[in-house]
Amino acid sequence: MGDRAMIVRLGEGVDPQTHRSVKLLTDYLAEHPFDGLIETIPAFNSVTIEYDPLTIYQQESQRLKGREEQLQLPLEIVERRLREALGALREGQEPQSRLVRIPVCYGGEFGEDLAHVAELNGLTPEEVIAIHSGREYLVYMIGFAPGFPYLGGMDSRIAAPRRSTPRLSIPPGTVGIAGEQTGIYPIGTPGGWQLIGRSPLALFLPEQEPPTLLQAGDRIRFEPITREEYDQWRE
C-alpha cells in the first residue's frame, strides 16, 4: 500500500474466526512493535500497518554496520517483521477482550424510529428493545467517524432498511439500525440509519489515549435505562 504502509489479509468476509486473527496480530504488534512502526489499523479481515521507511532504513543500516549482509529495502524488512509476527501467533490462542456495557434510553425523542422498526417487523417497540438489548455484540472495527463501532451479532428479527432521506444531523450517542447492522453515532453527523435510542456515554474522547471508548475486539451489551437515569448520567 505505497511505500509507507502494508496490508495483511487474514481471511475473507466477516466472521468471528477471521476477526480473532486480526485481533491477535494487532495485539502482538502492540506488545512487540518494530522500529519504525507508526500505527496498526484493524479492519473486518485485514490489518493495515503504517511505518516510517526512513527510520527503518536508518535502524537497519546501523544494525548491519561493519557486516557483509546486504541492506534490504524498508518494505522487505517490514514484510519480514510481519511474517515473524504471524509465525509467533499460537494455535488456540485467544485475543484480549473486554465487555463494555452501554446504557441506552430507547424510544421517544431519542429513538424516533423505534415504532417504525417495530412495525416493519411485526413487533411491539418493547419487543424490539428486548431483542436489541438481549444479546452481546462484537466490535469488528472502528471507522466511518471517530469512535464509530462496526458491530456484529444483531438479530435479523429487528432488521430495517436505511431511511430513503438521510437526516442532516444525528446527535452523539444515538443508537441506530441499518439493514442487519446496529451502531452508535459517536459525534454529530448526517446519517440514514433508523434511530431507536440514545446513550449518555461519550464514545469519542479526543483528550484521552486511545481517543475512543470502544476498540476492535470489545464485546458490548446495550442496557435499557429510563429518561431519568439518562439525565443522571449526563449530570
Kinemage of the C-alpha trace (Angstrom):
@kinemage 1
@onewidth
@group {chain A} dominant
@subgroup {mainchain}
@vectorlist {calphas} color= white
{ca met a 1} P 0.000 0.000 0.000
{ca gly a 2} L 2.512 2.597 -1.189
{ca asp a 3} L 5.915 2.948 0.460
{ca arg a 4} L 4.636 3.696 3.983
{ca ala a 5} L 2.014 1.026 4.652
{ca met a 6} L 1.353 -2.674 4.168
{ca ile a 7} L -1.869 -4.670 4.392
{ca val a 8} L -2.003 -8.160 5.882
{ca arg a 9} L -5.144 -10.010 4.772
{ca leu a 10} L -6.199 -12.729 7.190
{ca gly a 11} L -9.377 -14.042 5.593
{ca glu a 12} L -12.428 -13.186 3.538
{ca gly a 13} L -15.784 -11.786 4.534
{ca val a 14} L -16.879 -11.007 8.075
{ca asp a 15} L -16.750 -13.729 10.699
{ca pro a 16} L -15.527 -14.169 14.293
{ca gln a 17} L -12.644 -16.501 13.411
{ca thr a 18} L -11.117 -14.071 10.921
{ca his a 19} L -11.614 -11.277 13.434
{ca arg a 20} L -9.775 -13.389 16.020
{ca ser a 21} L -6.717 -13.496 13.741
{ca val a 22} L -6.971 -9.758 13.100
{ca lys a 23} L -7.099 -9.045 16.831
{ca leu a 24} L -4.240 -11.419 17.676
{ca leu a 25} L -1.930 -9.770 15.136
{ca thr a 26} L -2.939 -6.278 16.290
{ca asp a 27} L -2.299 -7.198 19.940
{ca tyr a 28} L 1.048 -8.818 19.116
{ca leu a 29} L 2.310 -5.743 17.264
{ca ala a 30} L 1.177 -3.512 20.135
{ca glu a 31} L 3.226 -5.616 22.555
{ca his a 32} L 6.186 -6.196 20.182
{ca pro a 33} L 6.487 -3.095 17.954
{ca phe a 34} L 9.329 -2.983 15.475
{ca asp a 35} L 11.472 0.093 14.770
{ca gly a 36} L 9.568 2.492 12.543
{ca leu a 37} L 6.087 1.132 13.288
{ca ile a 38} L 3.619 4.049 13.376
{ca glu a 39} L 0.166 2.502 13.666
{ca thr a 40} L -1.839 -0.666 13.147
{ca ile a 41} L -5.380 -0.311 11.791
{ca pro a 42} L -7.598 -3.406 12.159
{ca ala a 43} L -10.482 -3.913 9.735
{ca phe a 44} L -13.008 -6.721 9.145
{ca asn a 45} L -10.484 -9.179 7.683
{ca ser a 46} L -7.179 -7.320 7.445
{ca val a 47} L -4.680 -5.203 9.350
{ca thr a 48} L -3.025 -2.153 7.790
{ca ile a 49} L 0.435 -1.411 9.158
{ca glu a 50} L 1.774 2.115 8.734
{ca tyr a 51} L 5.517 2.614 9.082
{ca asp a 52} L 8.284 5.180 8.627
{ca pro a 53} L 10.664 3.875 5.911
{ca leu a 54} L 13.420 6.343 6.843
{ca thr a 55} L 13.523 5.164 10.460
{ca ile a 56} L 13.576 1.543 9.335
{ca tyr a 57} L 16.379 2.240 6.845
{ca gln a 58} L 18.470 4.067 9.442
{ca gln a 59} L 17.999 1.405 12.121
{ca glu a 60} L 18.815 -1.414 9.722
{ca ser a 61} L 21.872 0.446 8.391
{ca gln a 62} L 23.145 0.825 11.943
{ca arg a 63} L 22.497 -2.838 12.708
{ca leu a 64} L 24.422 -4.011 9.635
{ca lys a 65} L 27.325 -1.602 10.067
{ca gly a 66} L 30.570 -3.492 9.534
{ca arg a 67} L 28.816 -6.614 8.290
{ca glu a 68} L 28.747 -8.061 4.806
{ca glu a 69} L 24.976 -8.559 4.747
{ca gln a 70} L 23.098 -6.709 2.011
{ca leu a 71} L 20.785 -3.944 3.180
{ca gln a 72} L 17.177 -4.688 2.298
{ca leu a 73} L 14.513 -2.204 1.261
{ca pro a 74} L 12.258 -0.964 4.098
{ca leu a 75} L 9.234 -2.785 2.636
{ca glu a 76} L 11.224 -6.047 2.605
{ca ile a 77} L 12.201 -5.507 6.234
{ca val a 78} L 8.595 -4.793 7.223
{ca glu a 79} L 7.380 -7.886 5.394
{ca arg a 80} L 9.954 -9.974 7.254
{ca arg a 81} L 8.881 -8.498 10.600
{ca leu a 82} L 5.225 -9.190 9.838
{ca arg a 83} L 5.889 -12.781 8.812
{ca glu a 84} L 7.782 -13.236 12.074
{ca ala a 85} L 4.815 -11.798 13.971
{ca leu a 86} L 2.375 -14.108 12.192
{ca gly a 87} L 4.637 -17.065 12.956
{ca ala a 88} L 4.614 -16.161 16.645
{ca leu a 89} L 0.823 -16.418 16.919
{ca arg a 90} L -0.124 -19.677 18.609
{ca glu a 91} L -2.906 -22.033 17.607
{ca gly a 92} L -5.749 -21.837 20.102
{ca gln a 93} L -4.538 -18.522 21.495
{ca glu a 94} L -7.363 -16.160 22.400
{ca pro a 95} L -7.099 -12.381 21.909
{ca gln a 96} L -7.609 -9.874 24.692
{ca ser a 97} L -11.233 -8.847 25.074
{ca arg a 98} L -13.379 -6.777 27.410
{ca leu a 99} L -17.107 -6.395 27.942
{ca val a 100} L -18.420 -2.814 27.751
{ca arg a 101} L -21.953 -2.069 28.922
{ca ile a 102} L -23.697 0.731 27.002
{ca pro a 103} L -26.730 2.303 28.706
{ca val a 104} L -29.435 3.310 26.203
{ca cys a 105} L -32.641 5.277 26.616
{ca tyr a 106} L -34.866 3.764 23.920
{ca gly a 107} L -37.675 5.470 22.029
{ca gly a 108} L -39.256 8.891 22.487
{ca glu a 109} L -37.224 11.874 21.342
{ca phe a 110} L -34.068 9.735 21.484
{ca gly a 111} L -35.377 6.951 19.232
{ca glu a 112} L -37.999 8.386 16.943
{ca asp a 113} L -37.800 5.431 14.526
{ca leu a 114} L -38.350 2.744 17.158
{ca ala a 115} L -42.056 2.384 16.383
{ca his a 116} L -41.299 2.200 12.650
{ca val a 117} L -38.719 -0.570 13.167
{ca ala a 118} L -41.236 -2.458 15.296
{ca glu a 119} L -43.997 -2.110 12.705
{ca leu a 120} L -41.731 -3.267 9.862
{ca asn a 121} L -41.005 -6.477 11.754
{ca gly a 122} L -44.448 -7.144 13.206
{ca leu a 123} L -43.246 -6.466 16.735
{ca thr a 124} L -44.033 -4.081 19.546
{ca pro a 125} L -41.483 -1.388 20.498
{ca glu a 126} L -40.936 -3.254 23.774
{ca glu a 127} L -40.064 -6.429 21.864
{ca val a 128} L -37.574 -4.552 19.680
{ca ile a 129} L -35.901 -3.180 22.811
{ca ala a 130} L -35.783 -6.633 24.421
{ca ile a 131} L -34.254 -8.208 21.307
{ca his a 132} L -31.744 -5.385 20.735
{ca ser a 133} L -30.546 -5.397 24.341
{ca gly a 134} L -30.761 -9.153 24.786
{ca arg a 135} L -27.520 -10.215 23.145
{ca glu a 136} L -23.811 -9.490 23.051
{ca tyr a 137} L -22.211 -7.663 20.107
{ca leu a 138} L -18.656 -7.853 18.797
{ca val a 139} L -16.808 -4.699 17.740
{ca tyr a 140} L -15.166 -5.726 14.475
{ca met a 141} L -13.584 -2.366 13.710
{ca ile a 142} L -13.752 1.384 14.298
{ca gly a 143} L -14.384 3.601 11.277
{ca phe a 144} L -16.619 5.993 9.323
{ca ala a 145} L -16.368 8.592 12.108
{ca pro a 146} L -14.054 8.820 15.156
{ca gly a 147} L -15.161 6.104 17.558
{ca phe a 148} L -17.926 4.619 15.380
{ca pro a 149} L -18.109 0.852 16.091
{ca tyr a 150} L -18.921 -1.660 13.365
{ca leu a 151} L -20.796 -4.330 15.296
{ca gly a 152} L -21.623 -7.918 14.539
{ca gly a 153} L -24.324 -10.026 16.110
{ca met a 154} L -27.613 -8.176 15.625
{ca asp a 155} L -30.747 -10.312 15.482
{ca ser a 156} L -32.295 -10.278 11.988
{ca arg a 157} L -35.756 -10.065 13.564
{ca ile a 158} L -35.233 -6.312 14.089
{ca ala a 159} L -33.514 -5.529 10.775
{ca ala a 160} L -34.681 -2.378 8.988
{ca pro a 161} L -33.582 -0.620 5.774
{ca arg a 162} L -31.896 2.760 5.795
{ca arg a 163} L -34.092 5.823 5.519
{ca ser a 164} L -34.776 6.972 1.966
{ca thr a 165} L -33.782 10.503 3.013
{ca pro a 166} L -30.855 10.779 5.473
{ca arg a 167} L -31.099 13.200 8.361
{ca leu a 168} L -28.752 16.186 8.170
{ca ser a 169} L -27.592 15.842 11.779
{ca ile a 170} L -27.774 12.999 14.307
{ca pro a 171} L -26.752 13.734 17.926
{ca pro a 172} L -23.774 11.932 19.502
{ca gly a 173} L -24.662 8.736 21.327
{ca thr a 174} L -27.616 7.911 19.088
{ca val a 175} L -28.157 4.174 18.502
{ca gly a 176} L -29.398 3.136 15.084
{ca ile a 177} L -30.190 0.202 12.829
{ca ala a 178} L -29.411 -0.155 9.125
{ca gly a 179} L -30.114 -3.469 7.438
{ca glu a 180} L -28.889 -6.180 9.818
{ca gln a 181} L -26.378 -3.860 11.495
{ca thr a 182} L -26.623 -1.709 14.578
{ca gly a 183} L -24.261 1.011 15.732
{ca ile a 184} L -23.772 4.171 17.779
{ca tyr a 185} L -23.065 7.609 16.354
{ca pro a 186} L -20.040 8.943 18.309
{ca ile a 187} L -20.256 12.523 17.034
{ca gly a 188} L -22.924 14.662 15.392
{ca thr a 189} L -23.040 13.662 11.720
{ca pro a 190} L -25.572 13.212 8.910
{ca gly a 191} L -26.926 9.684 8.665
{ca gly a 192} L -29.609 7.467 7.240
{ca trp a 193} L -29.945 4.815 9.948
{ca gln a 194} L -33.215 4.121 11.772
{ca leu a 195} L -32.843 5.715 15.218
{ca ile a 196} L -34.037 3.661 18.184
{ca gly a 197} L -32.366 5.228 21.235
{ca arg a 198} L -29.515 7.240 22.673
{ca ser a 199} L -26.691 6.552 25.107
{ca pro a 200} L -25.350 9.161 27.551
{ca leu a 201} L -21.825 7.770 27.157
{ca ala a 202} L -19.224 9.640 25.125
{ca leu a 203} L -17.639 7.388 22.507
{ca phe a 204} L -15.169 9.912 21.076
{ca leu a 205} L -12.680 11.090 23.718
{ca pro a 206} L -10.110 13.292 21.939
{ca glu a 207} L -8.359 14.238 25.190
{ca gln a 208} L -7.610 10.599 26.064
{ca glu a 209} L -5.365 7.871 24.654
{ca pro a 210} L -6.793 5.944 22.946
{ca pro a 211} L -9.306 8.634 21.951
{ca thr a 212} L -12.267 6.253 21.608
{ca leu a 213} L -14.280 4.428 24.260
{ca leu a 214} L -14.604 1.283 22.146
{ca gln a 215} L -11.842 -0.698 20.452
{ca ala a 216} L -11.841 -3.519 17.918
{ca gly a 217} L -12.318 -6.783 19.778
{ca asp a 218} L -14.529 -5.344 22.509
{ca arg a 219} L -17.814 -7.048 23.320
{ca ile a 220} L -20.710 -4.770 24.192
{ca arg a 221} L -24.169 -5.101 25.668
{ca phe a 222} L -26.870 -2.459 25.432
{ca glu a 223} L -28.702 -1.889 28.729
{ca pro a 224} L -32.086 -0.095 28.710
{ca ile a 225} L -32.383 2.907 31.040
{ca thr a 226} L -35.154 5.407 31.755
{ca arg a 227} L -35.142 9.070 30.788
{ca glu a 228} L -34.469 9.965 34.430
{ca glu a 229} L -31.463 7.638 34.520
{ca tyr a 230} L -30.243 9.145 31.241
{ca asp a 231} L -30.359 12.634 32.739
{ca gln a 232} L -28.481 11.444 35.822
{ca trp a 233} L -25.730 10.019 33.599
{ca arg a 234} L -25.411 13.409 31.891
{ca glu a 235} L -25.130 15.398 35.140
